[in-house]
Every structure is written in structure tokens, then in C-alpha cells.
């Protein structure tokens, strides 16, 4: 009798977790839909254009129409492609992008998984998406997609190192890999947040994160003017949509990670503003980070591949090492 009851409770818990995961996925899909719309509008305004205006009121249904168009398109697979890997690659790219969101503490009480190694979990899972991009490029049996996949592998592996190392300074200051503890260690005044004492690490993190997302000015893997869209040139329909979905989910993840590590998470910038719910402060900071990424796309030109690799290995890596060294010395002095 007790074993039957325990089994029923297990299935009930699984059902609740599954329902919450599906609900969160729907929220993320809504974010992606209107993040794309917002990006088009922002870039349009900065370039003296209107952006989407025709589909729906104020063009609000333009992205919905684009998604429907992708879902209705024929799903083609090249004749000489590696069929199994070609089909699997978009899923390998997207699933880690969604899974890493489980560890972010959006408020004091709202967090799906409170892991003591939350930062390590993020770094490990986000690296898997590179495998999906390389697989997609190689399995397509197309020289342009292969070149885009190899560029992406070189870029993402190179910039993963300074990205992770830029987090080490925050870990040294907090003494924990737990994202909740990192937010709690930051004070209630904005100058007590990590972006000031870790200004070098913060700068390295921002540049490396934008490169990890393959966004302008580091969008070499999918440079349309050079590679005819790069690694996903042979993809169409919903498989192409999966690659785009993964890219914009990662903008959510990077913006949330920046908020947690450097911008105080759910903390208000001043104590007298604590009456505003923490989730609103988190969303405001995260939205600013997303806007910053869109802003860069409208203003900066694409760098050359040699400049890209030079920035990663000759600039960001030494700065990240120097930040760790300085942080360790300061912590030892103040201990």
C-alpha cells in the first residue's frame, strides 16, 4: 500500500514538473517571438525606417506570420546529406539552450533548480550547442555550411575560455558557484553589485558572450554576405526555425546570466525601491541587456575572422587572467 502511494506521488510530482516545464517553454516561445519583433523595430528606428508595420496592429503579428511560414514550408533533406545527423543537429543545438534556464534565480523564491554548481552547469550545457552547429554544417554535405560550422566551432571554443574565466572573479568574491548565493552576496545599493568591483571581468564577459551568441559584430559563422547563411544553409522549415529559436533563447540566457552575475539579480538599485517586486527588477535589467545586444547589431560592422580570433586570444584571455590575479590578491589582502 505504501509503495503504491509513493509511486502515485512520484507520478504526480513528475506531472507537475512536466506541466511547469511546458508552461515555461511557452513563455520562452513568447519571448522569442516578440524579441525578434523588438529587434526589427529597434534596428529600423536606428536606421530611419519603420520596421514591421503591416501584419497585425503595429506589425505585432509579423513574427507569428514568419513562424507559420516556416512551419508550412517543405522539409527538405539534401540527397547526399547524413540523414540521421542532419535531423538530430537542430535538437542538439536547441535543447541545451532551454535546459540552462532551469538554474536562474528570477526572485528569492522562484527558481526551478537551486544547484550548488549552477555556473558550472551553465558552462557545461551551453557548450553542447556548438556540437549541434558543427554537426549541422558537416551533415549537410555542403562546403558553405561546413565552413560555417568550422568557423563556429573555432569561434565558440575560443571565446568559451575567456567567458568562463571572466566568471571566476565573481566566484572568488562570492565563494560559491550557486547563482542564488551570488545574487544574495551583492548589496542593496547598485555600486555594491559586481559590475563595479569586477569591471574588467564584466567587460570581458560582455564581449565574449556576444561572440558566443554569434551576433554582430561577431556573426562570422552565419555571415550572409560571405557564406550564404553558413552552417544552416541547407536547412528549411521547422528545422531552420529550431536554429533560430536556439539563438534567441540564448539571448535570454545570456541576459539573465549577466543580471545574476553582475547586475544584482532581483535587487533594487536603491533600498527605498524595495517595494517594487524583485521579478520586475530582474526583467528590467535583463531587458536592458537584450536591448544592448540589438543596439550593437544596428551600429557595429562585422569584424574579420583574423581580428575575431586575435581579440579572443590576445586581448580577452590576458584580461581575464589579469582579473583573476587582481581579485585573488585583493581578497587575500582584505581577508
N, C-alpha and C positions, 0 to 999 in steps of 0.2 A: 504493500500500500504506500509506504513512504517513498519507495523507488519510483512508483508511478507518479506520485505527486511532484517529486523532484524533476522527473522528465517533463511533466507538463509545464512546470515553472521555467525550465530551460528553454522549451519551445516558445513560451510566452515572452521571455526576455529576448530571444532571437527575433521574434516577430516585431517587438517594439524597436529594437536596434535597426532592423531592416527598414521599417517604416520611417524612422528618423533619417536614415541614410538616403532613402528615396526623396524625402522632403527637402533635405539639404541639397541633393543633386538638382532638383527642380529650381531651388533658389539660385544655385550657381549658373544654371542654364539661363535664368532670367537676367543675372548679372552679365553674362557673356553677350546676350542679345543686345542689351542697352549700353554696354561698354563699347561695342562696335559702333552703335549709333552715335554715342557721345564722341568717340574718336573722330568719326566723319564730320560731325558738326564743328568740333574744336579746330580741326585742320582746315575745314572750309572757312571758318571765320578768320583764322590767321592768314589765309591766302586770299582774302577778299572774295570768298564765294559763299553760297548759302548752305551747301551740304544737302542731305536728303530733305526733300520738301513734298514730294508727290504722293507717296504711298502712305495713306492714313493721315490723320491730322498732324501737321508739323513734320511729316515723314517718319512718325514713330513706328510704323509697321514695315519700314524698308528692310530691316534685318530679318524680320519674320518672313517676308516675301523671298529674300535671298536664301534662307534656310529651306523653305518649301521647294524652291527651285532646285537646290542641291539634292534634296531627298527624292525628287521626281526624276532626276537625271538618270540615264542608263549607267549601271555599274559595270564599267569595262575593266578587263584584266588583260594586259598585253600577252600575246600568244607565247612568247619565249620567256616570260617572267617566271620566277619561282613562285608558284601559285600560293602555297601554304604561307610562306613568309610574307608575301605581298599582302595577304589578307590579315595576317597577325600584326604587322608593323603598326598600323594606326592605334590598335588597342594597347599595345605595349607603350606607346607614346602617351596615351590619354590616362590610363588607369593610375600610374604614379602621380600624375598632376592632381587628380582628385583625392587620392589616398593621403597625400601630405597635409591636406587641410584639417585632418582629424585632430592634430595636436595643438592648433592655435587657440589660446585662451581669449575669447572675444570679450568676456567680462570675468568678474571674480568667480561666478558660478556657472558660466556657460562655456564648457569645453568638452569635446567628445571623448578625448583620451588624454589624461594627465600623465604623460610619460616622463620619467626621470631623465631619459636620454632623448628628449623631444628634438633638439637641434641635430643630433646625430641621425635620428630617424628621418628628418627632412633631407639632410645632405645625402643620405644613402639612397632614398627613394627617388629623389629628383634626378639623380644621375642615371637612373634606369631609362628615362625618356630618351637619352642620347642613343641607346641601343636601338630603340624603335625607329629613330630617324635614320640611322645608318642602315638598318635592315630594309626600310622602305626604299632608300636610294639604291642599295645593291640588288634587291629582289626585283626592281623594275626593269633591269637589263637595258638601261638607257645611260649613255655616257654623261648626259647633263645631270640626271638625278644622282648618279654615282658620285660625280664631282661635288654636287651639293651636299650629299651625305658625308663625304670625307671632310669637306670644309667644316661642316657642322661638328663632326667628331673632334677635329683639331681645335676648333674654337671653344666648344663647351668643356672639353677636358682641360684646356689651358686655363680658362677663366674659372673653372670649378675650384682650382687650388687657391687663388687669392680670395675668392668668395668665402670659402670655409675658413681660411686663415684670418680674414677680417672679423669673423665671429669670435675668434679665440680671445681677443682683448675683452669683449663683453663677458665671456665665460670666466676669465681671470678676475674681473671686477665683481662678478656675482658669485662665483664659486659653485656654479651649477649649470647643467645642460637642460634643466627643466624650464620651459618657456614661462610658466606661471611665476616661478621664483624670480626669473629675470625681470618680469614686469613689476613684481612687488618690490624688488630691490631699487627701482627707480623712484625718486621722490615725487612729492606733490607739486613742486614748482618746476616749470619747464626747463630751467637751467640745471636741474638735477637729473635730467634724462641723459641717456648715454650718448646722444649725438654730439654733445659738447666735450665731455672728457675723452670720448673716443672719436674725435673729429677726423683723424687720419683713417681709422678703420671704417668710419661712416662713408667717407669719400670713396675708399677702395670698394666697399660693399656696393654702393650705388652703381659705379661703373661696371663692376664685374656682373652684377645682377642684370643690367640691361643687356650685356653681351650674352649672358646665359639664356635670355629670352629671345635671342636672335632678332632684336628690334633695332631700328635706326638709332645711332649710326653704325651699328654692328650687325646689320642684316645680310651678311655675306652668304650664308647658306641658301637663302631664297632670293638672291638679287635678280629681280625680274629682267633688268636690262642686260645681264650677263649670262644667267643660267636658265632662262625661261622658267622661272619659279623654283628651280633647284630640286631638292630631294622628292617633292611630291608632284613632279611634272606629269607623271603617268596616272595619277590618281584622279578620280572623278566621283561625283555623287556624294553619298554619305561618308565614304572613307576619306575623301578630301575634307569634308566637314569635321571629321574627328581630329585631323591635324590642326585645323584652325581652332577648334574647341580647346585642345590642349594648350595652344599658345596663349589664349586669353584666360584660361583658368590659371595658368602660371603667372599672369599679371596680377591676378587676385592674390595668389600665394605669396609672391614677392612683396607686394604692397603690405600684406598682413604681417609678413616676417619683418619688414622694415619697421612697421609700427611697434611690434613686440620688442625688437632688439634695441632700437634707438630712439623711439618717439614716445615712450612711456605707456604703451598699450592703452588701457581704458582710463588712465589717469587724466584728470583735467589739467590744463596748463597752470591754473592758479587754484589754491584750496577753496576760495569762495565760490568757485564754479562747480563744486562737487554735487550740487543739486541736479545738474544735468546727468541723465543716465550714462553709465560708462560705455554702453554699446554705441551711443551716439558719438562720443569722443573717438572711439575706435574707428567707426565708419568714416568720420570726418577726416581723420589722419590718413586712413587707407585711401580714401577718395583723392586726397591731395597727391599721394604718391602715384596713383594711377594717372591723374591729370598730368603730372610731371613727365611720365613716360610718353604720353600722347603729344605733349608740348615739344619734346625733343624730336619726335618724328617730323613735325612741321617746320623745324628750324635748322637741323643739322644735316649736312651731306654724308653720304656713306664713305667710310674710310677704306683704304686699300687693304688687301689681305696682309701685306708685309707690315703695314702700320698697325693692323689689328693684333698680330702676334707680338710685335715689338712692345706695344702698350702693356700687354698681359705679362710678358716675361721680364721686360726691362724696367717697367715703371710700377705696376701694381704689386708684383711679387716682392720686390725690395721694400716698398712702402708697408706692406702687410707684415713683413718680418720686423721692420723697424717699430711698428706699432706694438707688436707683441713684446719686443725687448723693452721699450719705454714703459709699457703698462706693468710689466713684471718688476722693473726697478722701482717704479712709484709705489706699487703695492708693498714691496719689501721695505721701503723707507717708512711708509705710513703704518706698518704693522705694529 
